Amino acid sequence: MPSSQSKVESKATSSNDNNNYASINDNSADGESVPKKKEVCRSGPPKHKGNNIFGGLVDKHGRAGGYGGRKKASAVVFIKPGNGEIMVNGKLHTEYFRSWIRRMELVLPFAITQTLTKFDAWATVRGGGLTGQSRAVQMGISRALVNWDPRYYPFLDERGLLTSDTRQVERKKPGQKKARKKFAWVRR
């Protein structure tokens, strides 16, 4: 039975394609060496030049992004250092969400991480109602903050701002008035 070394040599010499791997005993006649496979550093995520925080995910424009969803609403949020302005679909959040409860939901991640006046946020949200949209933007802001600085993760996670709420509207059943409500019972 041939040894494993001779199998590798025979496979390397029989292939005619452009191979980037060198065989075990590669003796080139003309002195050229076959390029070896590039080694990858597995020490962890690199420091980003944008915010100088280890593990932060910031794009080339210096902003961190996050996605949030609730019911039928979905939001894409970007944050960047600024003075605390929050824009939702091109409007100020005070104009888009008239209710103070919805506004409070938007600023909650910034209040927890004590960054209320340190970041500007831009959100694009679609689908659902105002409650679902405000919760979707809230989750997007929370995930963007964690992408900016991973040290915010435990503070936002213990308050449930990074966990998606998977509850959906229950469907209406046939023969019933609504999902759970029944028609009035009639004796005859």
Backbone as JSON, one array per atom type, in Angstrom:
{
  "sequence": "MPSSQSKVESKATSSNDNNNYASINDNSADGESVPKKKEVCRSGPPKHKGNNIFGGLVDKHGRAGGYGGRKKASAVVFIKPGNGEIMVNGKLHTEYFRSWIRRMELVLPFAITQTLTKFDAWATVRGGGLTGQSRAVQMGISRALVNWDPRYYPFLDERGLLTSDTRQVERKKPGQKKARKKFAWVRR",
  "N": [[0.85, -1.18, 0.0], [0.65, 2.19, -0.93], [2.28, 5.05, 0.55], [0.9, 7.94, 2.34], [2.22, 10.24, 1.64], [3.19, 9.85, -0.96], [0.76, 9.72, -2.29], [-0.16, 12.37, -2.1], [1.84, 13.65, -3.55], [1.42, 12.54, -6.08], [-1.15, 13.46, -6.7], [-0.7, 16.23, -6.77], [1.07, 16.47, -8.9], [-0.4, 15.45, -11.01], [-2.5, 17.16, -11.52], [-3.57, 19.65, -13.76], [-4.54, 22.16, -13.45], [-4.47, 25.59, -12.22], [-2.98, 25.67, -9.34], [-2.97, 26.87, -6.03], [-1.75, 25.8, -3.86], [1.08, 24.35, -2.36], [2.82, 21.31, -2.87], [3.96, 18.62, -0.71], [6.66, 17.77, -1.14], [7.93, 19.78, -3.04], [9.79, 20.27, -5.69], [10.88, 22.46, -7.72], [12.07, 22.74, -11.01], [13.02, 25.0, -12.27], [13.48, 26.72, -10.17], [11.44, 28.33, -9.27], [8.97, 29.0, -6.87], [5.86, 27.7, -5.74], [3.1, 29.71, -4.91], [2.01, 29.95, -1.52], [-0.92, 29.21, 0.48], [-2.76, 31.96, 1.8], [-2.46, 32.98, 5.17], [-4.84, 33.4, 7.75], [-5.58, 35.72, 10.25], [-6.82, 34.91, 13.37], [-7.38, 36.26, 15.73], [-9.45, 37.82, 16.64], [-12.0, 40.41, 16.24], [-10.93, 43.29, 14.44], [-9.72, 46.53, 15.59], [-11.65, 49.31, 14.73], [-11.12, 52.05, 12.56], [-12.85, 54.17, 12.64], [-14.2, 54.66, 15.17], [-12.44, 53.81, 17.08], [-12.87, 51.72, 18.91], [-12.67, 48.55, 20.28], [-13.98, 45.93, 18.47], [-16.16, 47.33, 17.48], [-18.57, 48.02, 14.94], [-18.4, 49.93, 12.36], [-19.16, 51.82, 9.49], [-17.62, 53.07, 6.41], [-18.42, 55.7, 6.36], [-18.48, 56.53, 8.91], [-20.6, 55.72, 10.56], [-22.86, 53.71, 12.47], [-25.0, 50.92, 12.04], [-28.31, 49.46, 12.42], [-30.91, 46.97, 12.55], [-34.4, 46.72, 13.06], [-37.45, 45.16, 14.08], [-41.0, 44.8, 14.46], [-44.07, 43.29, 14.83], [-45.67, 43.95, 11.88], [-44.0, 45.93, 11.09], [-40.87, 47.29, 9.99], [-37.58, 48.51, 10.47], [-34.74, 50.41, 9.52], [-31.88, 51.66, 10.9], [-29.48, 54.21, 11.34], [-26.75, 55.48, 13.19], [-24.77, 58.27, 14.2], [-22.11, 60.27, 15.5], [-23.3, 63.19, 17.04], [-25.69, 65.73, 17.9], [-27.97, 64.71, 19.11], [-30.25, 64.53, 17.51], [-33.09, 63.0, 16.12], [-34.23, 61.48, 13.3], [-37.03, 60.34, 11.5], [-38.04, 58.72, 8.74], [-37.38, 61.02, 7.24], [-38.48, 63.09, 8.74], [-38.58, 64.97, 11.82], [-38.52, 63.15, 14.9], [-40.43, 64.02, 16.7], [-42.39, 65.1, 15.13], [-43.18, 62.96, 13.54], [-43.98, 60.91, 15.33], [-46.56, 61.6, 17.27], [-47.49, 61.01, 19.82], [-46.42, 61.1, 23.21], [-45.59, 58.81, 24.44], [-44.66, 57.12, 22.42], [-42.48, 58.63, 21.55], [-40.92, 58.51, 23.83], [-40.25, 55.83, 23.82], [-38.46, 55.79, 21.69], [-36.22, 57.28, 22.57], [-35.36, 55.82, 24.72], [-33.23, 53.77, 24.5], [-31.0, 55.49, 24.2], [-31.14, 56.92, 26.59], [-30.69, 54.91, 28.49], [-28.05, 54.16, 27.95], [-26.82, 56.53, 28.43], [-26.3, 58.38, 26.36], [-27.73, 60.41, 25.21], [-27.49, 62.98, 24.03], [-25.38, 62.61, 22.35], [-25.43, 61.27, 19.92], [-26.69, 61.36, 16.57], [-29.58, 60.14, 14.91], [-30.86, 58.33, 12.13], [-33.7, 57.03, 10.73], [-35.38, 54.67, 8.72], [-38.49, 53.57, 8.27], [-41.08, 51.21, 7.72], [-44.34, 49.84, 7.07], [-46.91, 48.31, 9.18], [-48.39, 49.73, 12.22], [-48.29, 52.77, 14.22], [-47.39, 52.04, 16.79], [-46.02, 49.59, 16.37], [-44.1, 50.53, 14.59], [-42.66, 52.39, 16.18], [-41.55, 50.7, 18.11], [-39.99, 49.11, 16.44], [-38.11, 50.95, 15.48], [-36.94, 51.56, 17.92], [-35.66, 49.13, 18.57], [-33.89, 49.03, 16.42], [-32.26, 51.28, 16.95], [-31.13, 50.43, 19.35], [-29.64, 48.18, 18.52], [-27.91, 49.43, 16.75], [-26.45, 51.03, 18.52], [-25.11, 49.04, 19.96], [-23.57, 48.01, 17.9], [-21.95, 50.2, 17.5], [-20.6, 50.49, 19.97], [-19.69, 47.76, 21.67], [-19.76, 47.52, 24.43], [-22.12, 48.5, 25.41], [-23.93, 46.46, 25.29], [-24.7, 44.66, 27.58], [-26.26, 46.42, 29.18], [-28.4, 47.19, 27.57], [-29.45, 44.74, 26.91], [-30.33, 43.57, 29.32], [-32.62, 44.99, 29.79], [-34.23, 44.16, 27.81], [-34.2, 45.27, 25.24], [-32.88, 44.38, 23.02], [-34.0, 42.06, 22.26], [-36.19, 40.52, 20.06], [-39.69, 40.98, 19.75], [-41.81, 38.52, 19.16], [-44.51, 38.24, 18.9], [-47.51, 38.03, 17.07], [-50.47, 39.15, 15.29], [-53.31, 37.23, 15.95], [-54.96, 34.95, 13.79], [-58.23, 35.24, 12.28], [-60.8, 32.88, 12.85], [-62.74, 30.58, 10.88], [-66.31, 30.61, 11.11], [-66.38, 31.94, 13.46], [-66.64, 35.1, 15.22], [-64.37, 36.76, 15.63], [-60.85, 36.31, 16.27], [-60.85, 34.94, 18.75], [-63.35, 35.51, 19.77], [-66.75, 34.47, 19.84], [-69.79, 33.93, 17.95], [-73.01, 34.98, 19.15], [-74.75, 32.64, 21.17], [-77.54, 30.82, 20.11], [-80.61, 29.48, 21.07], [-82.72, 28.3, 19.49]],
  "CA": [[0.0, 0.0, 0.0], [1.5, 3.38, -0.99], [2.17, 5.95, 1.7], [0.08, 9.12, 2.09], [3.06, 11.25, 1.02], [3.23, 9.61, -2.4], [-0.55, 10.08, -2.82], [-0.21, 13.82, -2.23], [2.71, 14.04, -4.66], [0.82, 12.15, -7.36], [-2.27, 14.36, -6.96], [-0.17, 17.54, -7.1], [1.71, 16.46, -10.21], [-1.33, 15.08, -12.06], [-3.46, 18.22, -11.83], [-3.08, 20.65, -14.72], [-5.12, 23.48, -13.16], [-3.62, 26.55, -11.51], [-3.15, 25.33, -7.94], [-2.27, 27.8, -5.15], [-1.18, 25.06, -2.75], [2.34, 23.67, -2.67], [2.84, 19.93, -2.39], [4.89, 18.41, 0.41], [8.01, 17.78, -1.69], [7.84, 20.53, -4.29], [11.12, 20.59, -6.19], [10.74, 23.07, -9.04], [13.31, 22.65, -11.78], [13.54, 26.32, -12.6], [13.74, 27.5, -8.96], [10.28, 29.11, -8.86], [8.17, 28.31, -5.85], [4.42, 27.88, -5.88], [2.65, 30.53, -3.78], [1.29, 29.22, -0.47], [-2.21, 29.77, 0.86], [-2.63, 33.04, 2.76], [-2.9, 32.64, 6.51], [-5.79, 34.35, 8.27], [-5.43, 35.98, 11.67], [-8.05, 34.59, 14.07], [-7.27, 36.77, 17.09], [-10.66, 38.57, 17.01], [-12.31, 41.51, 15.34], [-9.94, 44.37, 14.55], [-10.18, 47.85, 15.97], [-12.03, 50.07, 13.55], [-10.52, 53.37, 12.56], [-13.87, 55.19, 12.8], [-14.49, 55.04, 16.54], [-11.34, 53.33, 17.92], [-13.38, 50.83, 19.95], [-12.44, 47.17, 19.86], [-15.2, 45.2, 18.17], [-17.2, 48.19, 16.93], [-18.84, 47.86, 13.51], [-18.7, 51.25, 11.82], [-18.86, 51.81, 8.06], [-16.63, 54.06, 5.96], [-18.95, 57.04, 6.58], [-18.42, 56.8, 10.33], [-21.89, 55.49, 11.2], [-23.19, 52.32, 12.8], [-26.38, 50.64, 11.66], [-29.03, 48.39, 13.09], [-32.22, 46.64, 11.99], [-35.38, 46.36, 14.06], [-38.75, 44.77, 13.57], [-42.06, 44.52, 15.42], [-45.29, 42.98, 14.08], [-45.45, 44.07, 10.43], [-43.13, 47.08, 10.86], [-39.43, 47.05, 9.95], [-36.85, 49.77, 10.49], [-33.29, 50.42, 9.35], [-31.44, 52.83, 11.64], [-28.06, 54.55, 11.37], [-26.38, 56.51, 14.17], [-23.5, 58.93, 13.97], [-21.94, 61.29, 16.53], [-24.0, 64.45, 16.75], [-26.24, 66.45, 19.04], [-29.17, 64.08, 19.63], [-31.38, 64.68, 16.61], [-33.6, 61.72, 15.63], [-35.07, 61.66, 12.11], [-37.76, 59.14, 11.11], [-38.57, 58.91, 7.38], [-37.14, 62.39, 6.8], [-39.1, 64.05, 9.64], [-38.17, 64.87, 13.22], [-39.32, 62.13, 15.58], [-41.56, 64.67, 17.38], [-43.44, 65.31, 14.12], [-43.64, 61.67, 13.03], [-44.7, 60.27, 16.42], [-47.2, 62.66, 18.05], [-47.69, 60.57, 21.2], [-45.18, 61.18, 24.0], [-45.17, 57.45, 24.78], [-43.86, 56.65, 21.28], [-41.21, 59.37, 21.59], [-40.14, 57.99, 24.95], [-39.71, 54.54, 23.39], [-37.32, 56.03, 20.8], [-35.04, 57.79, 23.28], [-35.01, 54.93, 25.83], [-31.87, 53.21, 24.4], [-30.02, 56.55, 24.45], [-31.18, 57.26, 28.01], [-30.07, 53.82, 29.26], [-26.6, 54.19, 27.74], [-26.39, 57.89, 28.74], [-25.77, 58.97, 25.13], [-28.9, 61.09, 24.64], [-27.11, 64.11, 23.18], [-24.09, 62.3, 21.71], [-25.62, 60.65, 18.61], [-27.82, 61.63, 15.7], [-30.11, 58.89, 14.38], [-31.71, 58.39, 10.94], [-34.44, 55.78, 10.64], [-36.33, 54.45, 7.65], [-39.41, 52.58, 8.8], [-42.25, 50.97, 6.86], [-45.25, 48.76, 7.48], [-47.46, 48.31, 10.53], [-48.93, 50.96, 12.79], [-47.32, 53.62, 14.91], [-46.78, 51.31, 17.91], [-45.04, 48.67, 15.82], [-43.0, 51.3, 14.01], [-41.81, 52.96, 17.22], [-40.77, 49.61, 18.7], [-39.0, 48.68, 15.46], [-37.04, 51.95, 15.51], [-36.25, 51.4, 19.2], [-34.75, 47.99, 18.46], [-32.83, 49.42, 15.49], [-31.34, 52.17, 17.66], [-30.39, 49.62, 20.33], [-28.65, 47.37, 17.81], [-26.88, 50.33, 16.22], [-25.58, 51.41, 19.64], [-24.23, 47.9, 20.25], [-22.59, 47.96, 16.81], [-21.01, 51.3, 17.71], [-19.78, 50.15, 21.14], [-20.21, 46.51, 22.25], [-19.88, 47.6, 25.88], [-23.51, 48.83, 25.73], [-24.77, 45.27, 25.17], [-25.36, 44.17, 28.8], [-27.23, 47.37, 29.7], [-29.59, 47.15, 26.72], [-29.99, 43.39, 26.89], [-31.06, 43.27, 30.56], [-33.93, 45.66, 29.71], [-34.99, 43.53, 26.73], [-34.28, 46.11, 24.04], [-32.24, 43.69, 21.9], [-34.76, 40.84, 21.99], [-37.35, 40.85, 19.22], [-40.99, 40.52, 20.24], [-42.29, 37.74, 18.02], [-45.97, 38.11, 18.91], [-48.2, 38.52, 15.88], [-51.92, 39.14, 15.41], [-53.86, 35.91, 15.73], [-55.87, 34.96, 12.65], [-59.65, 35.0, 12.5], [-61.17, 31.52, 12.5], [-64.05, 30.51, 10.23], [-67.39, 30.25, 12.03], [-66.29, 32.78, 14.66], [-66.72, 36.52, 14.93], [-62.99, 37.22, 15.55], [-59.9, 35.22, 16.52], [-61.31, 34.17, 19.92], [-64.75, 35.81, 20.07], [-67.72, 33.63, 19.14], [-71.11, 34.51, 17.74], [-73.94, 34.75, 20.29], [-75.37, 31.32, 21.1], [-78.99, 30.9, 19.96], [-81.18, 28.19, 21.42], [-83.48, 27.72, 18.35]],
  "C": [[0.89, 1.24, 0.0], [1.26, 4.3, 0.2], [1.35, 7.18, 1.31], [0.89, 10.21, 1.41], [3.1, 11.06, -0.49], [1.88, 9.91, -3.03], [-0.65, 11.58, -3.06], [0.64, 14.27, -3.4], [2.07, 13.7, -6.0], [-0.36, 13.04, -7.69], [-1.76, 15.73, -7.4], [0.43, 17.55, -8.5], [0.72, 16.15, -11.32], [-2.3, 16.21, -12.4], [-2.82, 19.26, -12.74], [-3.61, 22.04, -14.41], [-4.15, 24.32, -12.35], [-3.86, 26.37, -10.02], [-2.33, 26.29, -7.08], [-1.62, 27.11, -3.96], [0.1, 24.36, -3.2], [2.27, 22.25, -2.14], [3.92, 19.79, -1.33], [6.33, 18.47, -0.07], [7.97, 18.46, -3.05], [9.26, 20.94, -4.7], [10.96, 21.14, -7.61], [12.09, 23.06, -9.74], [13.89, 24.03, -12.04], [13.72, 27.22, -11.38], [12.55, 28.34, -8.52], [9.49, 28.31, -7.84], [6.7, 28.63, -6.08], [3.95, 28.7, -4.69], [1.81, 29.7, -2.81], [-0.01, 29.94, -0.16], [-2.0, 30.85, 1.92], [-3.17, 32.59, 4.11], [-3.79, 33.77, 7.02], [-5.59, 34.5, 9.77], [-6.76, 35.76, 12.36], [-8.05, 35.15, 15.5], [-8.5, 37.56, 17.52], [-10.89, 39.71, 16.05], [-11.32, 42.65, 15.51], [-10.56, 45.64, 15.08], [-10.53, 48.6, 14.7], [-11.48, 51.48, 13.67], [-11.54, 54.45, 12.88], [-14.08, 55.61, 14.24], [-13.46, 54.53, 17.54], [-11.82, 52.5, 19.1], [-13.25, 49.41, 19.45], [-13.77, 46.47, 19.66], [-16.31, 46.03, 17.59], [-17.34, 48.01, 15.42], [-19.31, 49.19, 12.94], [-18.3, 51.25, 10.35], [-17.91, 52.94, 7.7], [-17.11, 55.49, 6.14], [-18.97, 57.41, 8.06], [-19.74, 56.61, 11.05], [-22.08, 54.0, 11.45], [-24.66, 52.11, 12.51], [-26.98, 49.51, 12.44], [-30.39, 48.2, 12.45], [-33.15, 46.26, 13.13], [-36.7, 46.02, 13.43], [-39.73, 44.5, 14.69], [-43.36, 44.4, 14.65], [-45.0, 43.07, 12.59], [-44.51, 45.23, 10.09], [-41.67, 46.66, 10.85], [-38.73, 48.38, 9.79], [-35.37, 49.53, 10.28], [-32.8, 51.74, 9.94], [-29.93, 52.98, 11.53], [-27.84, 55.62, 12.42], [-24.99, 57.03, 13.85], [-23.32, 59.97, 15.08], [-22.57, 62.61, 16.12], [-24.53, 65.07, 18.03], [-27.57, 65.89, 19.53], [-30.4, 64.21, 18.76], [-31.79, 63.31, 16.07], [-34.56, 62.0, 14.49], [-35.71, 60.32, 11.77], [-38.43, 59.44, 9.77], [-38.48, 60.37, 6.93], [-37.79, 63.46, 7.67], [-38.49, 63.9, 11.02], [-39.07, 63.86, 13.93], [-40.5, 62.74, 16.33], [-42.7, 64.95, 16.41], [-44.02, 63.98, 13.65], [-44.47, 60.94, 14.09], [-45.25, 61.37, 17.33], [-47.32, 62.29, 19.53], [-46.36, 60.61, 21.96], [-44.69, 59.8, 24.39], [-44.28, 56.88, 23.67], [-42.51, 57.35, 21.24], [-40.31, 58.84, 22.69], [-39.52, 56.64, 24.6], [-38.47, 54.73, 22.51], [-36.07, 56.44, 21.56], [-34.59, 56.88, 24.42], [-33.62, 54.29, 25.68], [-30.77, 54.25, 24.66], [-29.98, 56.91, 25.93], [-30.5, 56.19, 28.85], [-28.56, 53.88, 29.15], [-25.99, 55.57, 28.0], [-25.71, 58.56, 27.55], [-26.84, 59.79, 24.44], [-28.52, 62.23, 23.71], [-25.79, 63.86, 22.45], [-24.23, 61.75, 20.3], [-26.82, 61.24, 17.89], [-28.27, 60.3, 15.11], [-30.98, 59.18, 13.17], [-32.38, 57.04, 10.8], [-35.34, 55.79, 9.42], [-37.2, 53.29, 8.1], [-40.59, 52.45, 7.86], [-43.06, 49.82, 7.41], [-45.77, 48.94, 8.89], [-48.06, 49.63, 10.94], [-47.86, 51.72, 13.54], [-46.65, 52.9, 16.08], [-45.71, 50.35, 17.41], [-43.85, 49.4, 15.24], [-42.09, 51.88, 15.09], [-40.98, 51.88, 17.9], [-39.7, 49.09, 17.74], [-37.82, 49.65, 15.44], [-36.25, 51.84, 16.81], [-35.26, 50.25, 19.15], [-33.6, 48.32, 17.51], [-31.8, 50.33, 16.14], [-30.51, 51.37, 18.65], [-29.3, 48.8, 19.65], [-27.55, 48.23, 17.21], [-25.93, 50.78, 17.32], [-24.63, 50.28, 20.0], [-23.19, 47.74, 19.15], [-21.56, 49.08, 16.95], [-20.04, 50.96, 18.85], [-20.35, 48.9, 21.8], [-20.34, 46.54, 23.77], [-21.29, 47.98, 26.32], [-24.41, 47.6, 25.79], [-25.43, 44.84, 26.47], [-26.44, 45.11, 29.33], [-28.53, 47.33, 28.88], [-30.25, 45.78, 26.75], [-30.78, 43.08, 28.16], [-32.42, 43.96, 30.6], [-34.75, 45.17, 28.53], [-35.09, 44.32, 25.44], [-33.62, 45.46, 22.82], [-32.97, 42.41, 21.51], [-36.0, 41.21, 21.17], [-38.61, 40.23, 19.82], [-41.68, 39.82, 19.08], [-43.8, 37.6, 17.99], [-46.56, 38.73, 17.65], [-49.7, 38.49, 16.15], [-52.43, 37.75, 15.08], [-54.91, 35.97, 14.62], [-57.31, 34.72, 13.09], [-59.98, 33.58, 12.04], [-62.53, 31.52, 11.8], [-65.12, 30.03, 11.22], [-67.35, 31.02, 13.33], [-66.3, 34.23, 14.24], [-65.32, 37.12, 14.76], [-62.07, 36.04, 15.84], [-60.37, 34.34, 17.67], [-62.8, 34.36, 20.19], [-65.69, 34.96, 19.21], [-68.99, 34.43, 18.88], [-71.99, 34.18, 18.95], [-74.63, 33.4, 20.08], [-76.89, 31.49, 21.05], [-79.57, 29.51, 20.19], [-81.9, 27.55, 20.23], [-83.17, 28.43, 17.06]]
}
